């Protein structure tokens, strides 16, 4: 077992102010694999002070040099990609192949994109008789989730550094080990002291202290909508900016003209990826009534391929496992029909849930309204396109979704009717430059690409 006893603050590793620790558990077997310090408000204060002291120098650093440091960071992450994948597998439970491709691979693309943007973005523009300056917002408090522990760190830290901001990162307490690897890469990339700082700790202690700290200018948070509301309230009391990427209940709308076997297979795979622990997962599959029975049969067959411990890893914690099983039991109680999986616990150790598919789900059911955050798919039927749009939009969320049709034009026409921040058309590929974020209670602001960079900038106009 590894015992970490330090925070990365002001360019060096220093002991935490308190003596508390957090145990990091491997969800595949329930064994403690490491401990990290449980940071206090005093640790957060030291990190914020370091970030404030470093802000003038980093903000004044030429964008080309900031781009060079981000490129160096990307190279450090690439050099340790295998270690990163193994670490995420150990603390999150993700199958190693998925950790290698997604958890270690996607952050490289995102970091690389911001190295390019830092060097090419127009931080000044002329509008009539004015020069408009886009300047760093200041010190960023970044609070990241456990489900994509490195991607979410890079999606916040890279644009903040590209913009000229300094950062204090508080990673999720369930998956802090890869954040420590990230801090080591920052140090090796020779990013100046104080520009990036890491404080591990519990949300109600370190997270709350960071969100409410008077020295933080912007809080960037990814997590549940309930916690996002609390973060927003803390930030609002000090009139500081927030960027919130919150929950989702995304609809996968399959129109009658679509290639049904492909749409269903990709839809099931989307829900099962990362053990269903993805905020943008297409957890509601909407199928026309005339093709509904066929879709249910296809989904049942596809789900059988996702065997716990093989293609599907455990959930991150016992608490999360029990929460997801509770939703499955509630779905049964409300009249949904289980066609794959169910609430039974797979044999063996670890926090596994049997991948589950529900048929005969109606829009008002709990499993069709609330974010489950596990490998659970609900299949709903619709009468016509108006009905499909109504069902798809009938939640408090609006983060992502998908539309399948016989051609892209038909799918795009329907996608325009969806109240959601991102829609994949006929299985569209991930684009690290496209903005990601939600409508309604799925959040405020955008991540990734140039839109993600602007979240960390404020605007000044000079009139001549």
Residue pairs with C-beta under 8 A, 6 or more apart in sequence:
1 32
1 33
1 34
1 35
2 33
2 34
2 35
2 177
3 21
3 34
3 35
4 34
4 35
4 36
4 37
4 177
4 180
4 200
5 15
5 16
5 37
6 13
6 14
6 15
6 16
6 37
7 13
7 14
7 15
7 16
7 37
7 39
7 43
7 47
7 197
7 198
7 199
7 200
8 180
8 183
8 186
8 187
8 196
8 197
8 198
9 43
9 46
9 47
9 50
9 197
9 198
9 199
10 46
10 47
10 50
10 53
10 54
10 193
10 194
10 197
11 50
11 187
11 192
11 193
11 194
12 193
14 46
15 37
16 37
16 38
16 39
16 40
16 43
17 39
17 40
17 42
17 43
17 46
18 37
18 38
18 39
18 40
18 42
18 43
20 37
20 38
20 40
21 35
21 36
21 37
21 38
22 35
22 36
22 37
22 38
22 173
22 176
22 200
22 201
22 202
23 32
23 34
23 35
24 32
24 33
24 34
24 35
24 36
24 91
24 174
24 175
24 176
24 177
25 31
25 32
25 33
25 91
25 174
25 317
26 32
26 33
26 90
26 91
26 93
27 92
27 93
27 313
27 314
27 315
27 316
27 317
27 350
27 351
28 93
28 309
28 313
28 314
28 349
28 350
29 349
29 350
30 318
30 349
30 350
30 351
33 90
33 91
34 91
34 177
36 176
36 177
36 180
36 200
37 43
37 200
37 201
38 200
38 201
38 202
38 205
38 206
39 170
39 199
39 200
39 201
39 205
39 206
40 201
40 205
40 206
40 209
41 205
41 206
41 209
43 199
43 201
43 206
44 168
44 170
44 199
44 201
44 206
44 209
44 210
44 213
45 209
45 213
45 215
47 168
47 197
47 198
47 199
48 139
48 141
48 168
48 197
48 210
48 213
48 215
48 216
49 215
50 193
50 194
50 197
51 139
51 166
51 167
51 168
51 194
51 195
51 197
51 215
52 139
52 166
52 215
53 194
54 166
54 192
54 193
54 194
54 195
55 136
55 138
55 139
55 165
55 166
57 192
58 66
58 136
58 161
58 164
58 165
58 166
58 192
58 195
59 135
59 136
59 164
59 165
60 164
61 164
63 118
63 119
63 121
63 123
63 162
63 164
64 118
64 119
66 118
66 161
66 162
66 164
67 115
67 116
67 118
67 119
67 162
68 115
69 161
69 189
69 190
69 191
70 111
70 114
70 115
70 118
70 158
70 161
70 162
71 112
71 115
72 188
72 189
72 190
72 191
73 111
73 115
73 158
73 185
73 186
73 189
73 191
74 108
74 111
74 112
74 115
75 189
76 185
76 186
76 188
76 189
77 84
77 104
77 107
77 108
77 111
77 154
77 182
77 185
78 108
80 181
80 185
81 100
81 104
81 105
81 108
82 100
82 104
83 181
84 99
84 103
84 104
84 150
84 178
84 181
85 96
85 99
85 100
85 103
85 104
86 96
86 99
87 177
87 178
87 181
88 94
88 99
88 103
88 104
88 149
88 150
88 175
88 178
89 95
89 96
89 99
89 313
90 177
91 149
91 174
91 175
91 176
91 177
91 178
92 99
92 103
92 146
92 147
92 149
92 174
92 175
92 313
92 316
93 275
93 313
93 314
93 315
93 316
93 350
93 351
94 102
94 103
94 274
94 275
94 313
95 310
95 311
95 312
95 313
98 273
98 274
98 313
102 148
102 151
102 273
102 274
103 148
103 149
103 150
103 151
103 178
104 150
106 148
106 151
106 430
106 432
107 150
107 151
107 153
107 154
107 155
109 432
110 151
110 154
110 155
110 158
110 432
110 448
111 154
111 158
113 158
113 432
113 433
113 448
113 449
114 158
114 159
114 161
114 162
114 453
115 158
115 162
117 159
117 162
117 449
117 450
117 453
118 161
118 162
121 134
121 162
121 450
121 453
122 134
123 133
123 134
123 135
123 457
124 131
124 132
124 133
124 134
125 131
125 132
125 134
126 132
127 461
129 463
129 464
130 461
130 462
130 463
130 464
131 461
131 462
131 464
132 459
132 460
132 461
132 462
133 459
133 460
133 461
133 462
134 454
134 457
134 458
134 459
135 164
135 457
135 458
135 459
135 460
136 163
136 164
136 165
136 456
136 457
136 458
137 163
137 165
137 217
137 218
137 241
137 456
137 457
137 458
138 165
138 166
138 216
138 217
138 218
139 165
139 166
139 167
139 168
139 215
139 216
139 217
139 218
140 156
140 160
140 165
140 166
140 167
140 168
140 216
140 217
140 218
140 219
140 220
140 456
141 167
141 168
141 170
141 210
141 211
141 213
141 216
141 218
141 219
141 220
142 153
142 156
142 157
142 160
142 167
142 168
142 169
142 170
142 220
142 221
143 170
143 203
143 207
143 210
143 211
143 219
143 220
143 221
143 222
143 223
143 231
144 152
144 153
144 156
144 169
144 170
144 171
144 172
144 179
144 222
145 152
145 172
145 222
145 223
146 172
146 173
146 174
146 175
146 316
147 274
147 277
147 278
147 279
147 316
147 373
148 274
148 278
149 171
149 172
149 175
149 176
149 178
149 179
150 178
150 179
150 181
150 182
152 222
153 169
153 171
153 178
153 179
153 182
154 182
155 447
155 448
155 452
156 167
156 169
156 220
156 222
156 447
157 167
157 169
157 182
157 196
159 447
159 452
159 453
159 455
159 456
160 166
160 167
160 220
160 456
161 167
161 191
161 195
161 196
162 453
162 456
163 453
163 456
163 457
165 217
165 218
165 456
166 194
166 195
166 196
166 197
167 195
167 196
167 197
168 197
168 198
168 199
168 210
168 216
169 179
169 183
169 196
169 197
169 198
169 199
170 199
170 200
170 201
170 203
170 206
170 207
170 210
171 178
171 179
171 198
171 200
172 203
172 223
173 200
173 201
173 202
173 203
174 316
174 317
175 316
176 200
179 198
179 200
180 198
180 200
182 198
183 196
183 198
186 196
199 206
199 210
200 206
201 207
203 227
208 230
208 234
210 216
210 219
211 219
211 221
211 231
211 234
211 235
212 234
212 235
212 237
212 238
214 238
216 240
217 240
217 241
218 240
218 241
218 242
218 243
218 455
218 456
219 231
219 234
219 235
219 240
219 241
219 242
219 243
220 242
220 243
220 445
220 455
221 227
221 228
221 231
221 242
221 243
221 244
221 245
222 244
222 245
222 246
222 279
223 246
224 246
224 247
224 371
225 246
225 247
225 371
225 396
225 397
225 441
225 442
228 244
228 246
228 443
231 242
231 244
232 242
232 244
232 444
235 241
235 242
236 242
242 444
242 445
243 443
243 444
243 445
243 446
243 447
243 455
244 443
244 444
244 445
245 279
245 399
245 436
245 437
245 438
245 442
245 443
245 445
245 447
246 279
246 399
246 438
246 441
246 442
246 443
247 279
247 371
247 397
247 399
247 441
247 442
248 279
248 280
248 281
248 371
248 397
248 398
248 399
248 400
248 438
248 442
249 283
249 284
249 368
249 369
249 370
249 371
249 395
249 396
249 397
249 399
250 280
250 281
250 282
250 283
250 284
250 397
250 399
250 400
250 401
250 402
250 420
251 282
251 284
251 285
251 286
251 391
251 392
251 401
251 402
251 418
251 420
252 263
252 267
252 270
252 282
252 284
252 285
252 286
252 401
252 402
252 404
253 286
253 388
253 392
253 401
253 402
253 403
253 404
253 414
253 418
254 260
254 263
254 264
254 267
254 285
254 286
254 287
254 288
254 291
254 295
254 404
255 288
255 385
255 388
255 403
255 404
255 405
255 406
255 410
255 411
255 414
256 288
256 290
256 291
257 405
257 406
257 407
257 410
258 404
258 405
258 406
258 426
259 404
259 406
260 287
260 291
260 294
260 295
260 298
261 298
262 404
262 427
263 404
263 427
264 285
264 295
264 298
264 299
264 302
265 298
265 302
266 427
267 282
267 285
267 299
267 377
267 402
268 299
268 302
268 303
268 306
268 357
268 377
269 302
270 278
270 281
270 282
270 402
271 281
271 282
271 283
271 375
271 376
271 377
272 303
272 306
272 311
272 312
272 355
272 375
273 281
274 313
275 312
275 313
275 314
275 315
275 353
275 374
275 375
276 283
276 324
276 353
276 355
276 372
276 373
276 374
276 375
276 376
277 315
277 316
277 320
277 373
277 374
279 371
279 373
279 399
279 400
279 442
280 399
280 400
280 422
280 436
282 400
282 401
282 402
283 371
283 372
283 376
283 377
283 378
284 361
284 368
284 378
284 380
284 391
284 392
285 295
285 299
285 377
285 378
285 379
285 380
286 380
286 381
286 382
286 388
286 391
286 392
287 295
287 379
287 380
287 381
287 382
288 381
288 382
288 384
288 388
289 381
289 382
289 383
292 379
292 381
295 379
296 339
296 357
296 359
296 379
299 339
299 340
299 357
299 377
299 379
300 339
300 340
300 357
303 339
303 340
303 341
303 355
303 356
303 357
303 377
304 340
305 311
306 312
306 355
306 375
308 314
308 346
308 352
308 353
308 354
308 355
309 346
309 348
309 350
309 352
312 352
312 355
312 375
313 352
314 321
314 350
314 351
314 352
314 353
315 321
315 324
315 351
315 352
315 353
315 374
316 351
317 351
318 351
320 351
320 373
320 374
321 351
321 352
321 353
321 374
323 373
323 374
324 353
324 372
324 373
324 374
324 375
324 376
325 343
325 345
325 353
327 366
327 367
327 370
327 372
327 374
327 376
328 338
328 341
328 342
328 343
328 353
328 356
328 367
328 376
329 343
330 366
330 367
331 338
331 358
331 361
331 365
331 366
331 367
331 376
331 378
332 338
332 342
332 343
334 365
334 366
334 367
335 360
335 362
335 365
336 358
336 359
336 360
336 361
336 365
336 367
336 378
337 358
337 359
337 360
338 356
338 357
338 358
339 357
339 358
339 359
340 355
340 356
340 357
341 354
341 355
341 356
341 357
341 375
341 376
342 354
342 356
343 354
343 356
344 354
345 352
345 353
345 354
346 352
346 353
346 354
353 374
353 375
353 376
354 375
355 375
355 376
356 375
356 376
356 377
357 376
357 377
357 379
358 367
358 376
358 377
358 378
358 379
359 379
361 367
361 368
361 378
361 379
361 380
362 368
362 380
363 369
363 380
363 391
363 394
365 378
367 376
367 378
368 378
368 380
368 395
369 395
369 396
371 397
380 391
382 388
382 391
385 414
388 414
389 414
389 417
389 418
392 401
392 418
392 420
393 417
393 418
393 419
396 440
396 441
397 420
397 438
397 440
397 441
397 442
398 418
398 419
398 420
398 421
398 438
398 439
398 440
398 441
398 442
399 420
399 421
399 422
399 437
399 438
399 439
399 442
399 443
400 420
400 421
400 422
400 423
400 424
400 436
400 438
401 415
401 418
401 420
401 422
401 423
401 424
402 423
402 424
402 425
402 427
403 411
403 412
403 414
403 415
403 418
403 423
403 424
403 425
403 426
404 411
404 426
404 427
405 411
405 414
405 426
408 425
408 426
411 425
411 426
412 425
415 423
415 425
419 439
419 440
420 438
420 439
420 442
421 435
421 436
421 437
421 438
421 439
421 442
421 443
421 446
422 434
422 435
422 436
422 437
431 449
432 448
432 449
433 448
433 449
433 450
434 448
434 449
435 446
435 447
435 448
435 449
435 451
435 452
436 446
436 447
436 448
436 452
437 443
437 444
437 445
437 446
437 447
445 455
446 452
446 455
447 455
